[in-house]
Amino acid sequence: MTRGPAWMLRRIAFYVLIAVLLAFFAIPMLWLASAPFDTKPGLGIRWPDWTTGNITATFRHPYALTSLVNSLVLCLIATAVTTAFATLAAYALSRVRIPGRDLLLYLLLLLSSVVTGTAAMVPIFVMMFQLGLINSQFGTALVISGGMLPAAIFILKDFMDAVPRSYEESARVFGASSRQVLAHVVLPVSRPGIATILVWAFVNAWGNFLLPFLLLRDVSQQPAAVLLRTLQDEGGSANLTVIPVFSLLYSIPVVVLYLVVNKRYGFRFHGGIKGG
C-alpha cells in the first residue's frame, strides 16, 4: 500500500507534537536536576559549575528542613484519616441499602469541590478560630482530610462494589464476625483501591497551599508548600541559591511513594481483585 504525502505530513506533525510535549515536561526536570549543584543557578538550563554550597545554604536556612517535616506530619495525618474513614464509609455504602444512597454519593462528590474551595475559607477560618485550632497542625490536617473524604469515598466505593459477596458469606459461615470479615476478607481484596486513595490523598495533601497558609500563621508550623512561596533574598527576589535544592528535596517524598506503590501494583488499578 502506497503512503502519500498527506500520511507523511500527519506522521511528522505527530512526532513534532510528541517532541514538544516531552520538552515541556523534560525542561523543568533538567533544571531541577542541574540548578541545585550550580554555583550561579538561574532560570535557564545549562551545564552546572558544580558546587555543594547550595545544599549547605539550604540546610542552614532556619525553616527549610522544619517545613519538610511539617509537610510530612500534615500529610501522614491527613492521609491516614482520609484512607481509614473513606474505607469504612465506602464499605458501608456498598453493602447497606439505604434510600437515596446514589444521591448521597453525588452530594458527597459535589461537597468535595466546595469544602476546600476559596468560597469556604472564611467559614473554615472562623470555625477553626472558635475551636482554638489556629496554628494546630492536627486541626489543619483534619480540615484537609475533610475536604478529600467525599471524593475518596466516591472513588473507593467502586472497589468495594467489586468485592464478591460470596467471600463475605463464606467467612460468616465459618463464624467470622463483621470486624473479621472486613479486616481479613474485604480489605485484602480491596488493597489496590486503598492504595489508590492513599497515593491520591498524600499527593493532594502534600501540594496543598491555601489551607495551611490560612490556618498556620506561625512560620515554624508551616509546611514546605507555604514556605516555598517565601524563599526570597535580601532584595526581595527569588532566592535561587535555596529554591532549587529545596524544590529537589520537596519532590523526593512523592517520587519515593510513587516508586513504592508502582513496584507493588504497577498502577494497574481496577475495582476488586487485581488481575494477573
ChimeraX commands (.cxc) that place a marker at each C-alpha (Angstrom):
marker #1 position 0.00,0.00,0.00 radius 0.5
marker #1 position 1.47,3.36,-1.10 radius 0.5
marker #1 position 1.54,6.07,1.53 radius 0.5
marker #1 position 1.13,9.54,0.13 radius 0.5
marker #1 position 2.36,12.99,1.19 radius 0.5
marker #1 position -0.67,13.53,3.47 radius 0.5
marker #1 position 0.28,10.49,5.54 radius 0.5
marker #1 position 3.86,11.71,5.83 radius 0.5
marker #1 position 2.70,15.15,6.96 radius 0.5
marker #1 position 0.49,13.61,9.62 radius 0.5
marker #1 position 3.36,11.49,10.90 radius 0.5
marker #1 position 5.71,14.47,11.01 radius 0.5
marker #1 position 3.09,16.55,12.86 radius 0.5
marker #1 position 2.57,13.70,15.32 radius 0.5
marker #1 position 6.26,13.38,16.10 radius 0.5
marker #1 position 6.65,17.16,16.43 radius 0.5
marker #1 position 3.77,17.20,18.91 radius 0.5
marker #1 position 5.36,14.39,20.93 radius 0.5
marker #1 position 8.70,16.22,20.94 radius 0.5
marker #1 position 7.06,19.42,22.18 radius 0.5
marker #1 position 5.24,17.59,24.95 radius 0.5
marker #1 position 8.42,15.80,26.02 radius 0.5
marker #1 position 10.32,19.08,26.10 radius 0.5
marker #1 position 7.51,20.68,28.09 radius 0.5
marker #1 position 7.94,18.10,30.85 radius 0.5
marker #1 position 11.67,17.47,30.47 radius 0.5
marker #1 position 12.94,21.05,30.74 radius 0.5
marker #1 position 11.70,21.61,34.34 radius 0.5
marker #1 position 13.13,18.21,35.31 radius 0.5
marker #1 position 16.50,19.07,33.78 radius 0.5
marker #1 position 16.52,22.38,35.65 radius 0.5
marker #1 position 15.64,20.60,38.90 radius 0.5
marker #1 position 18.50,18.16,38.36 radius 0.5
marker #1 position 21.15,20.76,37.47 radius 0.5
marker #1 position 20.35,24.03,39.28 radius 0.5
marker #1 position 20.88,22.69,42.85 radius 0.5
marker #1 position 24.54,21.99,42.01 radius 0.5
marker #1 position 25.33,25.16,40.05 radius 0.5
marker #1 position 27.39,27.97,41.62 radius 0.5
marker #1 position 25.17,30.57,39.92 radius 0.5
marker #1 position 21.79,28.94,39.32 radius 0.5
marker #1 position 19.40,30.82,37.09 radius 0.5
marker #1 position 16.04,30.29,35.45 radius 0.5
marker #1 position 17.61,28.71,32.35 radius 0.5
marker #1 position 19.23,25.34,31.76 radius 0.5
marker #1 position 22.98,24.98,31.42 radius 0.5
marker #1 position 25.72,22.56,32.35 radius 0.5
marker #1 position 26.30,23.32,36.06 radius 0.5
marker #1 position 29.51,24.68,37.52 radius 0.5
marker #1 position 29.48,22.01,40.22 radius 0.5
marker #1 position 29.27,23.01,43.87 radius 0.5
marker #1 position 27.69,21.80,47.11 radius 0.5
marker #1 position 27.36,25.28,48.52 radius 0.5
marker #1 position 23.66,25.48,47.64 radius 0.5
marker #1 position 22.96,22.38,49.69 radius 0.5
marker #1 position 24.82,23.84,52.66 radius 0.5
marker #1 position 22.91,27.13,52.33 radius 0.5
marker #1 position 19.60,25.29,52.22 radius 0.5
marker #1 position 20.39,23.25,55.31 radius 0.5
marker #1 position 21.37,26.46,57.11 radius 0.5
marker #1 position 18.01,28.06,56.34 radius 0.5
marker #1 position 16.15,28.29,59.68 radius 0.5
marker #1 position 12.89,26.78,58.38 radius 0.5
marker #1 position 13.75,24.68,55.30 radius 0.5
marker #1 position 14.11,21.26,56.93 radius 0.5
marker #1 position 11.48,22.09,59.55 radius 0.5
marker #1 position 8.91,22.85,56.85 radius 0.5
marker #1 position 9.58,19.49,55.18 radius 0.5
marker #1 position 8.99,17.73,58.50 radius 0.5
marker #1 position 5.79,19.76,58.93 radius 0.5
marker #1 position 4.64,18.66,55.47 radius 0.5
marker #1 position 5.25,15.02,56.35 radius 0.5
marker #1 position 3.29,15.36,59.60 radius 0.5
marker #1 position 0.35,17.03,57.87 radius 0.5
marker #1 position 0.32,14.53,55.02 radius 0.5
marker #1 position 0.62,11.45,57.20 radius 0.5
marker #1 position -2.26,12.56,59.43 radius 0.5
marker #1 position -4.47,13.68,56.54 radius 0.5
marker #1 position -3.71,10.54,54.50 radius 0.5
marker #1 position -4.33,8.19,57.44 radius 0.5
marker #1 position -7.63,9.87,58.36 radius 0.5
marker #1 position -8.84,10.04,54.76 radius 0.5
marker #1 position -7.93,6.44,53.92 radius 0.5
marker #1 position -9.35,4.97,57.14 radius 0.5
marker #1 position -12.67,6.81,57.13 radius 0.5
marker #1 position -13.12,6.53,53.36 radius 0.5
marker #1 position -12.62,2.76,53.57 radius 0.5
marker #1 position -15.21,2.33,56.32 radius 0.5
marker #1 position -17.73,4.68,54.71 radius 0.5
marker #1 position -17.30,3.17,51.24 radius 0.5
marker #1 position -17.81,-0.35,52.60 radius 0.5
marker #1 position -20.94,0.70,54.46 radius 0.5
marker #1 position -22.40,2.46,51.41 radius 0.5
marker #1 position -21.52,-0.52,49.23 radius 0.5
marker #1 position -23.20,-3.11,51.42 radius 0.5
marker #1 position -26.07,-1.29,53.11 radius 0.5
marker #1 position -29.09,-0.48,51.01 radius 0.5
marker #1 position -30.46,2.87,52.15 radius 0.5
marker #1 position -32.94,5.16,50.37 radius 0.5
marker #1 position -31.25,7.87,48.35 radius 0.5
marker #1 position -27.83,6.24,48.51 radius 0.5
marker #1 position -26.82,7.26,45.00 radius 0.5
marker #1 position -28.00,10.82,45.63 radius 0.5
marker #1 position -25.90,10.88,48.79 radius 0.5
marker #1 position -22.82,9.79,46.85 radius 0.5
marker #1 position -23.26,12.54,44.28 radius 0.5
marker #1 position -23.76,15.07,47.05 radius 0.5
marker #1 position -20.52,13.87,48.63 radius 0.5
marker #1 position -18.73,14.35,45.32 radius 0.5
marker #1 position -20.20,17.84,44.99 radius 0.5
marker #1 position -19.07,18.73,48.52 radius 0.5
marker #1 position -15.54,17.63,47.72 radius 0.5
marker #1 position -15.25,20.51,45.25 radius 0.5
marker #1 position -16.80,23.06,47.63 radius 0.5
marker #1 position -15.45,22.38,51.13 radius 0.5
marker #1 position -11.85,23.28,50.35 radius 0.5
marker #1 position -12.66,25.95,47.77 radius 0.5
marker #1 position -11.92,29.62,48.26 radius 0.5
marker #1 position -15.61,30.29,48.97 radius 0.5
marker #1 position -15.36,28.18,52.13 radius 0.5
marker #1 position -12.17,29.73,53.51 radius 0.5
marker #1 position -13.90,32.35,55.69 radius 0.5
marker #1 position -16.27,29.93,57.50 radius 0.5
marker #1 position -13.45,27.39,57.87 radius 0.5
marker #1 position -11.17,30.01,59.41 radius 0.5
marker #1 position -13.92,31.23,61.77 radius 0.5
marker #1 position -14.75,27.68,62.84 radius 0.5
marker #1 position -11.10,26.81,63.49 radius 0.5
marker #1 position -10.60,30.09,65.39 radius 0.5
marker #1 position -13.58,29.37,67.63 radius 0.5
marker #1 position -12.27,25.86,68.27 radius 0.5
marker #1 position -8.82,27.23,69.13 radius 0.5
marker #1 position -7.17,25.24,66.34 radius 0.5
marker #1 position -5.36,28.05,64.55 radius 0.5
marker #1 position -1.66,27.10,64.30 radius 0.5
marker #1 position -2.58,23.48,65.01 radius 0.5
marker #1 position -1.07,21.01,62.58 radius 0.5
marker #1 position -3.51,18.32,63.70 radius 0.5
marker #1 position -6.50,20.61,63.17 radius 0.5
marker #1 position -5.23,21.68,59.75 radius 0.5
marker #1 position -4.70,18.05,58.75 radius 0.5
marker #1 position -8.29,17.26,59.76 radius 0.5
marker #1 position -9.62,20.10,57.60 radius 0.5
marker #1 position -7.54,18.87,54.65 radius 0.5
marker #1 position -8.78,15.31,55.11 radius 0.5
marker #1 position -12.36,16.56,55.43 radius 0.5
marker #1 position -12.07,18.16,52.02 radius 0.5
marker #1 position -10.73,14.95,50.46 radius 0.5
marker #1 position -13.11,12.48,52.13 radius 0.5
marker #1 position -16.16,12.88,49.83 radius 0.5
marker #1 position -14.19,12.19,46.65 radius 0.5
marker #1 position -12.24,9.38,48.36 radius 0.5
marker #1 position -15.47,7.68,49.43 radius 0.5
marker #1 position -16.92,8.05,45.95 radius 0.5
marker #1 position -13.84,6.51,44.32 radius 0.5
marker #1 position -13.35,3.70,46.83 radius 0.5
marker #1 position -16.97,2.57,46.70 radius 0.5
marker #1 position -16.42,1.22,43.18 radius 0.5
marker #1 position -13.65,-1.04,44.51 radius 0.5
marker #1 position -15.86,-2.22,47.35 radius 0.5
marker #1 position -18.73,-2.99,44.95 radius 0.5
marker #1 position -16.39,-5.31,43.00 radius 0.5
marker #1 position -15.57,-7.47,46.05 radius 0.5
marker #1 position -17.66,-10.65,45.65 radius 0.5
marker #1 position -20.25,-11.00,48.39 radius 0.5
marker #1 position -19.67,-14.76,48.32 radius 0.5
marker #1 position -16.30,-14.17,50.03 radius 0.5
marker #1 position -18.01,-12.49,52.96 radius 0.5
marker #1 position -20.76,-15.11,53.12 radius 0.5
marker #1 position -18.19,-17.91,53.22 radius 0.5
marker #1 position -16.35,-16.21,56.08 radius 0.5
marker #1 position -19.59,-15.77,58.04 radius 0.5
marker #1 position -20.41,-19.45,57.58 radius 0.5
marker #1 position -17.18,-20.24,59.43 radius 0.5
marker #1 position -18.15,-17.91,62.26 radius 0.5
marker #1 position -16.30,-14.71,61.33 radius 0.5
marker #1 position -17.62,-11.52,62.88 radius 0.5
marker #1 position -18.31,-8.36,60.89 radius 0.5
marker #1 position -14.98,-6.90,62.03 radius 0.5
marker #1 position -13.11,-10.05,60.99 radius 0.5
marker #1 position -14.84,-10.09,57.60 radius 0.5
marker #1 position -13.77,-6.50,57.00 radius 0.5
marker #1 position -10.20,-6.99,58.22 radius 0.5
marker #1 position -9.43,-10.40,56.71 radius 0.5
marker #1 position -11.62,-10.55,53.60 radius 0.5
marker #1 position -12.69,-7.16,52.29 radius 0.5
marker #1 position -9.58,-5.09,52.99 radius 0.5
marker #1 position -7.04,-7.55,51.49 radius 0.5
marker #1 position -9.09,-7.85,48.30 radius 0.5
marker #1 position -9.56,-4.06,48.12 radius 0.5
marker #1 position -5.87,-3.23,48.57 radius 0.5
marker #1 position -5.42,-1.81,45.04 radius 0.5
marker #1 position -8.25,0.64,45.66 radius 0.5
marker #1 position -6.98,1.57,49.10 radius 0.5
marker #1 position -3.51,2.11,47.65 radius 0.5
marker #1 position -5.04,4.38,45.02 radius 0.5
marker #1 position -6.71,6.51,47.68 radius 0.5
marker #1 position -3.56,6.54,49.79 radius 0.5
marker #1 position -1.42,7.90,46.94 radius 0.5
marker #1 position -4.10,10.34,45.84 radius 0.5
marker #1 position -4.63,11.67,49.38 radius 0.5
marker #1 position -0.90,12.04,50.07 radius 0.5
marker #1 position -0.22,13.93,46.83 radius 0.5
marker #1 position -3.18,16.26,47.37 radius 0.5
marker #1 position -2.20,16.98,50.96 radius 0.5
marker #1 position 1.48,17.40,50.04 radius 0.5
marker #1 position 0.73,20.10,47.49 radius 0.5
marker #1 position -2.00,21.86,49.46 radius 0.5
marker #1 position -1.11,25.53,49.86 radius 0.5
marker #1 position -4.25,27.51,50.68 radius 0.5
marker #1 position -5.43,25.77,53.86 radius 0.5
marker #1 position -2.03,25.64,55.61 radius 0.5
marker #1 position -1.35,29.23,54.55 radius 0.5
marker #1 position -4.65,30.30,56.10 radius 0.5
marker #1 position -4.64,28.20,59.29 radius 0.5
marker #1 position -0.94,28.03,60.18 radius 0.5
marker #1 position 0.17,31.59,60.88 radius 0.5
marker #1 position 3.35,30.62,62.71 radius 0.5
marker #1 position 6.14,30.16,60.16 radius 0.5
marker #1 position 7.68,27.39,62.27 radius 0.5
marker #1 position 4.46,25.36,61.77 radius 0.5
marker #1 position 4.05,25.94,58.05 radius 0.5
marker #1 position 4.67,23.14,55.52 radius 0.5
marker #1 position 7.04,23.26,52.58 radius 0.5
marker #1 position 4.32,24.28,50.09 radius 0.5
marker #1 position 3.82,27.52,52.03 radius 0.5
marker #1 position 7.48,28.17,52.81 radius 0.5
marker #1 position 8.43,27.82,49.13 radius 0.5
marker #1 position 6.49,31.00,48.44 radius 0.5
marker #1 position 8.57,32.98,50.95 radius 0.5
marker #1 position 12.07,31.92,49.85 radius 0.5
marker #1 position 13.47,35.30,48.88 radius 0.5
marker #1 position 16.82,37.01,49.18 radius 0.5
marker #1 position 17.52,40.34,50.88 radius 0.5
marker #1 position 16.42,42.24,47.79 radius 0.5
marker #1 position 13.03,40.53,47.66 radius 0.5
marker #1 position 13.87,38.43,44.60 radius 0.5
marker #1 position 13.56,34.65,44.41 radius 0.5
marker #1 position 16.42,33.04,46.32 radius 0.5
marker #1 position 17.83,30.84,43.58 radius 0.5
marker #1 position 20.50,29.53,45.92 radius 0.5
marker #1 position 17.97,27.82,48.18 radius 0.5
marker #1 position 14.94,27.26,45.92 radius 0.5
marker #1 position 16.50,24.61,43.58 radius 0.5
marker #1 position 17.77,22.41,46.43 radius 0.5
marker #1 position 14.59,22.92,48.42 radius 0.5
marker #1 position 12.47,22.02,45.38 radius 0.5
marker #1 position 14.51,18.86,44.86 radius 0.5
marker #1 position 14.04,17.83,48.49 radius 0.5
marker #1 position 10.35,18.73,48.26 radius 0.5
marker #1 position 9.84,16.35,45.33 radius 0.5
marker #1 position 11.54,13.33,46.92 radius 0.5
marker #1 position 8.68,12.02,49.14 radius 0.5
marker #1 position 6.17,11.98,46.26 radius 0.5
marker #1 position 8.65,10.25,43.95 radius 0.5
marker #1 position 9.50,7.65,46.60 radius 0.5
marker #1 position 5.81,6.98,47.23 radius 0.5
marker #1 position 5.22,6.56,43.51 radius 0.5
marker #1 position 8.12,4.11,43.17 radius 0.5
marker #1 position 6.99,2.04,46.17 radius 0.5
marker #1 position 3.37,1.78,45.04 radius 0.5
marker #1 position 4.32,1.29,41.40 radius 0.5
marker #1 position 6.60,-1.60,42.37 radius 0.5
marker #1 position 3.78,-3.26,44.29 radius 0.5
marker #1 position 0.83,-2.55,41.98 radius 0.5
marker #1 position 2.29,-1.10,38.78 radius 0.5
marker #1 position -0.55,1.46,38.88 radius 0.5
marker #1 position -2.74,-1.06,37.09 radius 0.5
marker #1 position -5.66,-0.41,39.41 radius 0.5
marker #1 position -9.22,-1.55,38.94 radius 0.5
marker #1 position -12.05,-2.45,41.21 radius 0.5
marker #1 position -11.99,-5.56,43.33 radius 0.5
marker #1 position -9.41,-8.24,42.61 radius 0.5
marker #1 position -6.16,-7.33,40.86 radius 0.5
marker #1 position -5.69,-9.29,37.70 radius 0.5
marker #1 position -2.58,-11.22,36.89 radius 0.5
marker link #1:1,2 radius 0.2
marker link #1:2,3 radius 0.2
marker link #1:3,4 radius 0.2
marker link #1:4,5 radius 0.2
marker link #1:5,6 radius 0.2
marker link #1:6,7 radius 0.2
marker link #1:7,8 radius 0.2
marker link #1:8,9 radius 0.2
marker link #1:9,10 radius 0.2
marker link #1:10,11 radius 0.2
marker link #1:11,12 radius 0.2
marker link #1:12,13 radius 0.2
marker link #1:13,14 radius 0.2
marker link #1:14,15 radius 0.2
marker link #1:15,16 radius 0.2
marker link #1:16,17 radius 0.2
marker link #1:17,18 radius 0.2
marker link #1:18,19 radius 0.2
marker link #1:19,20 radius 0.2
marker link #1:20,21 radius 0.2
marker link #1:21,22 radius 0.2
marker link #1:22,23 radius 0.2
marker link #1:23,24 radius 0.2
marker link #1:24,25 radius 0.2
marker link #1:25,26 radius 0.2
marker link #1:26,27 radius 0.2
marker link #1:27,28 radius 0.2
marker link #1:28,29 radius 0.2
marker link #1:29,30 radius 0.2
marker link #1:30,31 radius 0.2
marker link #1:31,32 radius 0.2
marker link #1:32,33 radius 0.2
marker link #1:33,34 radius 0.2
marker link #1:34,35 radius 0.2
marker link #1:35,36 radius 0.2
marker link #1:36,37 radius 0.2
marker link #1:37,38 radius 0.2
marker link #1:38,39 radius 0.2
marker link #1:39,40 radius 0.2
marker link #1:40,41 radius 0.2
marker link #1:41,42 radius 0.2
marker link #1:42,43 radius 0.2
marker link #1:43,44 radius 0.2
marker link #1:44,45 radius 0.2
marker link #1:45,46 radius 0.2
marker link #1:46,47 radius 0.2
marker link #1:47,48 radius 0.2
marker link #1:48,49 radius 0.2
marker link #1:49,50 radius 0.2
marker link #1:50,51 radius 0.2
marker link #1:51,52 radius 0.2
marker link #1:52,53 radius 0.2
marker link #1:53,54 radius 0.2
marker link #1:54,55 radius 0.2
marker link #1:55,56 radius 0.2
marker link #1:56,57 radius 0.2
marker link #1:57,58 radius 0.2
marker link #1:58,59 radius 0.2
marker link #1:59,60 radius 0.2
marker link #1:60,61 radius 0.2
marker link #1:61,62 radius 0.2
marker link #1:62,63 radius 0.2
marker link #1:63,64 radius 0.2
marker link #1:64,65 radius 0.2
marker link #1:65,66 radius 0.2
marker link #1:66,67 radius 0.2
marker link #1:67,68 radius 0.2
marker link #1:68,69 radius 0.2
marker link #1:69,70 radius 0.2
marker link #1:70,71 radius 0.2
marker link #1:71,72 radius 0.2
marker link #1:72,73 radius 0.2
marker link #1:73,74 radius 0.2
marker link #1:74,75 radius 0.2
marker link #1:75,76 radius 0.2
marker link #1:76,77 radius 0.2
marker link #1:77,78 radius 0.2
marker link #1:78,79 radius 0.2
marker link #1:79,80 radius 0.2
marker link #1:80,81 radius 0.2
marker link #1:81,82 radius 0.2
marker link #1:82,83 radius 0.2
marker link #1:83,84 radius 0.2
marker link #1:84,85 radius 0.2
marker link #1:85,86 radius 0.2
marker link #1:86,87 radius 0.2
marker link #1:87,88 radius 0.2
marker link #1:88,89 radius 0.2
marker link #1:89,90 radius 0.2
marker link #1:90,91 radius 0.2
marker link #1:91,92 radius 0.2
marker link #1:92,93 radius 0.2
marker link #1:93,94 radius 0.2
marker link #1:94,95 radius 0.2
marker link #1:95,96 radius 0.2
marker link #1:96,97 radius 0.2
marker link #1:97,98 radius 0.2
marker link #1:98,99 radius 0.2
marker link #1:99,100 radius 0.2
marker link #1:100,101 radius 0.2
marker link #1:101,102 radius 0.2
marker link #1:102,103 radius 0.2
marker link #1:103,104 radius 0.2
marker link #1:104,105 radius 0.2
marker link #1:105,106 radius 0.2
marker link #1:106,107 radius 0.2
marker link #1:107,108 radius 0.2
marker link #1:108,109 radius 0.2
marker link #1:109,110 radius 0.2
marker link #1:110,111 radius 0.2
marker link #1:111,112 radius 0.2
marker link #1:112,113 radius 0.2
marker link #1:113,114 radius 0.2
marker link #1:114,115 radius 0.2
marker link #1:115,116 radius 0.2
marker link #1:116,117 radius 0.2
marker link #1:117,118 radius 0.2
marker link #1:118,119 radius 0.2
marker link #1:119,120 radius 0.2
marker link #1:120,121 radius 0.2
marker link #1:121,122 radius 0.2
marker link #1:122,123 radius 0.2
marker link #1:123,124 radius 0.2
marker link #1:124,125 radius 0.2
marker link #1:125,126 radius 0.2
marker link #1:126,127 radius 0.2
marker link #1:127,128 radius 0.2
marker link #1:128,129 radius 0.2
marker link #1:129,130 radius 0.2
marker link #1:130,131 radius 0.2
marker link #1:131,132 radius 0.2
marker link #1:132,133 radius 0.2
marker link #1:133,134 radius 0.2
marker link #1:134,135 radius 0.2
marker link #1:135,136 radius 0.2
marker link #1:136,137 radius 0.2
marker link #1:137,138 radius 0.2
marker link #1:138,139 radius 0.2
marker link #1:139,140 radius 0.2
marker link #1:140,141 radius 0.2
marker link #1:141,142 radius 0.2
marker link #1:142,143 radius 0.2
marker link #1:143,144 radius 0.2
marker link #1:144,145 radius 0.2
marker link #1:145,146 radius 0.2
marker link #1:146,147 radius 0.2
marker link #1:147,148 radius 0.2
marker link #1:148,149 radius 0.2
marker link #1:149,150 radius 0.2
marker link #1:150,151 radius 0.2
marker link #1:151,152 radius 0.2
marker link #1:152,153 radius 0.2
marker link #1:153,154 radius 0.2
marker link #1:154,155 radius 0.2
marker link #1:155,156 radius 0.2
marker link #1:156,157 radius 0.2
marker link #1:157,158 radius 0.2
marker link #1:158,159 radius 0.2
marker link #1:159,160 radius 0.2
marker link #1:160,161 radius 0.2
marker link #1:161,162 radius 0.2
marker link #1:162,163 radius 0.2
marker link #1:163,164 radius 0.2
marker link #1:164,165 radius 0.2
marker link #1:165,166 radius 0.2
marker link #1:166,167 radius 0.2
marker link #1:167,168 radius 0.2
marker link #1:168,169 radius 0.2
marker link #1:169,170 radius 0.2
marker link #1:170,171 radius 0.2
marker link #1:171,172 radius 0.2
marker link #1:172,173 radius 0.2
marker link #1:173,174 radius 0.2
marker link #1:174,175 radius 0.2
marker link #1:175,176 radius 0.2
marker link #1:176,177 radius 0.2
marker link #1:177,178 radius 0.2
marker link #1:178,179 radius 0.2
marker link #1:179,180 radius 0.2
marker link #1:180,181 radius 0.2
marker link #1:181,182 radius 0.2
marker link #1:182,183 radius 0.2
marker link #1:183,184 radius 0.2
marker link #1:184,185 radius 0.2
marker link #1:185,186 radius 0.2
marker link #1:186,187 radius 0.2
marker link #1:187,188 radius 0.2
marker link #1:188,189 radius 0.2
marker link #1:189,190 radius 0.2
marker link #1:190,191 radius 0.2
marker link #1:191,192 radius 0.2
marker link #1:192,193 radius 0.2
marker link #1:193,194 radius 0.2
marker link #1:194,195 radius 0.2
marker link #1:195,196 radius 0.2
marker link #1:196,197 radius 0.2
marker link #1:197,198 radius 0.2
marker link #1:198,199 radius 0.2
marker link #1:199,200 radius 0.2
marker link #1:200,201 radius 0.2
marker link #1:201,202 radius 0.2
marker link #1:202,203 radius 0.2
marker link #1:203,204 radius 0.2
marker link #1:204,205 radius 0.2
marker link #1:205,206 radius 0.2
marker link #1:206,207 radius 0.2
marker link #1:207,208 radius 0.2
marker link #1:208,209 radius 0.2
marker link #1:209,210 radius 0.2
marker link #1:210,211 radius 0.2
marker link #1:211,212 radius 0.2
marker link #1:212,213 radius 0.2
marker link #1:213,214 radius 0.2
marker link #1:214,215 radius 0.2
marker link #1:215,216 radius 0.2
marker link #1:216,217 radius 0.2
marker link #1:217,218 radius 0.2
marker link #1:218,219 radius 0.2
marker link #1:219,220 radius 0.2
marker link #1:220,221 radius 0.2
marker link #1:221,222 radius 0.2
marker link #1:222,223 radius 0.2
marker link #1:223,224 radius 0.2
marker link #1:224,225 radius 0.2
marker link #1:225,226 radius 0.2
marker link #1:226,227 radius 0.2
marker link #1:227,228 radius 0.2
marker link #1:228,229 radius 0.2
marker link #1:229,230 radius 0.2
marker link #1:230,231 radius 0.2
marker link #1:231,232 radius 0.2
marker link #1:232,233 radius 0.2
marker link #1:233,234 radius 0.2
marker link #1:234,235 radius 0.2
marker link #1:235,236 radius 0.2
marker link #1:236,237 radius 0.2
marker link #1:237,238 radius 0.2
marker link #1:238,239 radius 0.2
marker link #1:239,240 radius 0.2
marker link #1:240,241 radius 0.2
marker link #1:241,242 radius 0.2
marker link #1:242,243 radius 0.2
marker link #1:243,244 radius 0.2
marker link #1:244,245 radius 0.2
marker link #1:245,246 radius 0.2
marker link #1:246,247 radius 0.2
marker link #1:247,248 radius 0.2
marker link #1:248,249 radius 0.2
marker link #1:249,250 radius 0.2
marker link #1:250,251 radius 0.2
marker link #1:251,252 radius 0.2
marker link #1:252,253 radius 0.2
marker link #1:253,254 radius 0.2
marker link #1:254,255 radius 0.2
marker link #1:255,256 radius 0.2
marker link #1:256,257 radius 0.2
marker link #1:257,258 radius 0.2
marker link #1:258,259 radius 0.2
marker link #1:259,260 radius 0.2
marker link #1:260,261 radius 0.2
marker link #1:261,262 radius 0.2
marker link #1:262,263 radius 0.2
marker link #1:263,264 radius 0.2
marker link #1:264,265 radius 0.2
marker link #1:265,266 radius 0.2
marker link #1:266,267 radius 0.2
marker link #1:267,268 radius 0.2
marker link #1:268,269 radius 0.2
marker link #1:269,270 radius 0.2
marker link #1:270,271 radius 0.2
marker link #1:271,272 radius 0.2
marker link #1:272,273 radius 0.2
marker link #1:273,274 radius 0.2
marker link #1:274,275 radius 0.2
marker link #1:275,276 radius 0.2
view
